[in-house]
């Protein structure tokens, strides 16, 4: 086993960041698999298990470690309220929806736990939500790899584009979250 290779550290990175729900690492695993640097099936299996465990960990924290985590979420009351509304409005589908919503994906499992949602039921649906999330992102990136690689090549030739894209994405997500959490 070569400890300096992308294959070794790539799978560990996939496990670590998928635990936190990162869609970017799953997309990167899809692109690296397309390039022959990783095995697609292995990378997506690791990401699925890790993503599942990450949400189960959050649910566990919300259910059994409520007092210890409350200070960390004091500044995010509106986001927690939004996550609770999503959960109440969409029920089981909230488990699937939250995987794709950056900014509240951490809060939905916590909100569900705080609302006394059944742990086993959450675990059951979370299995399928993790599979759908990882396959959607990973396979989309895999089959779009030529475009993604060409886009990165273009950005490498025109480095001024990267900050514009980054600030546009961050600004868009921030604006969307501000808009969704305002009183109306």
N, C-alpha and C positions, 0 to 999 in steps of 0.2 A: 504494500500500500504506500503510495507516494503522498506524503503529507504536505507537499508543496503544490499539489495539482488542484485545478478547478473542480475536478470530479469529487475530491475529498471535501474540500471546503465549501463547494457549491451545494452539496446535499445538506451539510450542516447549516449553511446559511438559509436554505429553503426551510429546514425544520425550525430554526430559530425565529425567522421573520414570519412564517406562516402561522406560528403559534400566536403571534400578535395580530394576525389578520391581513398582512400585507399582500395586496394584489400585485404590486410591482415585482416582488420576488418570484411569484408564480408565473408572471408574464416573462420575466427574465429566464426562468427555468425552461419555459417553452421555446424561447429563442435559442438558448444554449443547446437544447436538445436538437433543434433543427440543424444547428451548426455541427452536431456530432460531439459536443463536449460533455453532454450528460445523456442519460437514458430517460426518455420521456415518461415511461411507465413508472420507473422508480421515483423520479422527481415528483410526479403528481401523487403517487401513493404516499410519499413522505409528507408532502404538503397537506394532503387530506387528513391524515392522522393528526398531524401537528395542529392544523386549524381546528379540528374537532376538539382536541384536548385544550386548546386555548380558550374556546368558548365555554367548555365545561368548567375550567378553572375560574373564569369570570363568574359563572353562575354560582359556583361553590362559594366564592368570596362574598357575593351579594347575599347569599342565604345564611352562611354561617360565620362570616367575619364582618358583619354589618357595621359595627361600631368602629372597627379599625380602618375601614375604607371611607367612611363618611367624610372625614376632613379633606380628602383628596378631591371630592366631587362637590364641595361647597360652592365653587365658582361656576359650576356647570348645571345649575338647577333648571334652566330653561331647556337645555339639551336633554336632561333626564326627563323632564316633562314631555318633550317631543317624543322621546323613545317610548315612554309610557303610553302616549296617545297612539303611536304606531302599533304598539303591542295590542292595545285594546281594540283598535279599529280593524286590524288585519289578523289578529289571533295567531294561529300557527304560521301563517305566511310571514309574519314579522321575523321569524327565525331565518327564513330564506332572504327576505328583503334586506335585513340588517347587514348581511355579508357584503353587500354591494354599496352600502352607504358610508362613505368615509366620513369620519367625524362623530358618528353615533354608533358605529359597529361595536364599540366596547360597552356602550351604555345599555343597549337592548338586553343582553343577557343579565346585566346587573338589575335592570328594571324588572325583568321577568322574575328574577329571584326574589327581589324585594316585595313583589306582588303575590308571593306565595304560589307561583306557578309550579306545577308538579315537576320535580327533578328528573324522574324517569321519562316523563313525556318530553321534556326539553331535550334530554339526551337522545331519545329515539329520533325526533325530528331533526336534531342537529347533525346526525349522521348523514342524512340525505341532503341537508342544506350545505354541508361541507363538500360533499361530492359534487353537487351542482355548481357551487361557487368555483371550486378548483378546476373542474373540467371546462367550465365556461371560459375562465380567464386563461388557463394553461393551453387549451386547444386553440383558442382564438389567437393567442400569441404565436403558437407553433405554426398555424396555417397562414398567418400574416407576417411571418419572419422575413421574407424577402423585402417587403415594404418597410418593416421596422429597421432592418439593417441598412437599407437605402436611405431612410430618413436620418439615421444616425450618421451616415457618411456625409450627407448634405449639411447637417449641423456641424460636423467636424470641419468642413470647408468654410462654413459661415458661422463662426462661434458666437456672434452677437445674437443669433436667433435663440439659443438655449435660455438665456435669462428672460427674454421676452415670453417664451413659452412657459417657463417656470412661474413667473410672476402672474401670467394670465390664468394658469391653472389654480395657483394658490389664491389669487384674488377671486376667481369664480367660485371656488369652494367656500371661501370665507363669506362672500356675498350671499350665497345660497343658504348657508347655515344661519347667517344673521336674519335673512328674510324669513326662513322657516321658523325661527324661534322668537320672532316679534309678536307682541300682542296685536290682535286685529279686532 
